[in-house]
Amino acid sequence: MKVIETIFEKCVKIANKKFDGHMTLYKFTTNWKFCFGTPNDLFDIEENIYTAKTANSAMKKALKSGKY
């Protein structure tokens, strides 16, 4: 559980600093999706949402993307 909290806390810091505190984490039947900010159009979905089998992995992908 601590690993998820640490990654989550890093994401919160980035969201607070660069996205007015906004980030989005959600789950579909088979995958988790994560993005900073709020998804609002097709560009966001294709370019800025990270998908993985776990919430932890989706957030890690966003952190490792180098965009933030």
C-alpha positions as CSV (number, residue, x, y, z in Angstrom):
1,M,0.0,0.0,0.0
2,K,2.8,2.4,0.7
3,V,4.1,2.2,-2.9
4,I,0.8,3.4,-4.2
5,E,0.6,6.2,-1.7
6,T,4.0,7.4,-2.7
7,I,3.3,7.4,-6.4
8,F,-0.1,9.0,-5.7
9,E,1.5,11.7,-3.6
10,K,3.9,12.5,-6.4
11,C,1.0,12.8,-8.9
12,V,-0.8,15.1,-6.5
13,K,2.2,17.4,-6.2
14,I,2.4,17.6,-10.0
15,A,-1.4,18.2,-10.3
16,N,-1.3,20.9,-7.7
17,K,1.7,22.6,-9.2
18,K,0.9,22.4,-12.9
19,F,-2.8,21.6,-13.3
20,D,-4.7,23.6,-10.7
21,G,-4.9,20.5,-8.6
22,H,-6.7,18.4,-11.2
23,M,-5.9,14.8,-12.1
24,T,-8.1,11.9,-13.2
25,L,-7.8,8.2,-12.3
26,Y,-10.5,5.8,-13.5
27,K,-11.0,2.1,-14.2
28,F,-12.8,0.2,-16.9
29,T,-13.4,-3.5,-17.1
30,T,-9.8,-4.5,-17.8
31,N,-7.6,-1.4,-17.4
32,W,-6.9,1.7,-15.3
33,K,-6.5,5.1,-16.9
34,F,-4.7,8.2,-15.5
35,C,-4.1,11.7,-16.7
36,F,-3.1,15.1,-15.2
37,G,-5.9,17.6,-15.6
38,T,-9.3,16.5,-16.9
39,P,-9.8,14.7,-20.2
40,N,-11.8,17.0,-22.4
41,D,-11.3,16.1,-26.0
42,L,-9.9,13.4,-28.4
43,F,-6.4,15.0,-28.2
44,D,-6.3,14.5,-24.4
45,I,-7.5,10.9,-24.8
46,E,-4.9,10.0,-27.4
47,E,-1.9,11.9,-26.2
48,N,-2.2,12.3,-22.4
49,I,-4.0,9.4,-20.9
50,Y,-1.9,6.5,-19.6
51,T,-3.4,3.0,-19.5
52,A,-2.3,0.0,-17.5
53,K,-3.5,-3.1,-15.7
54,T,-3.1,-1.4,-12.3
55,A,-3.7,2.2,-11.0
56,N,-0.1,2.2,-9.8
57,S,1.2,1.3,-13.2
58,A,-0.9,3.9,-15.0
59,M,0.3,6.7,-12.7
60,K,3.9,5.5,-13.1
61,K,3.6,5.7,-16.9
62,A,2.5,9.3,-16.6
63,L,5.4,10.1,-14.2
64,K,7.9,8.4,-16.5
65,S,6.6,10.1,-19.7
66,G,8.8,13.1,-19.2
67,K,6.0,15.5,-20.1
68,Y,5.5,16.7,-16.5
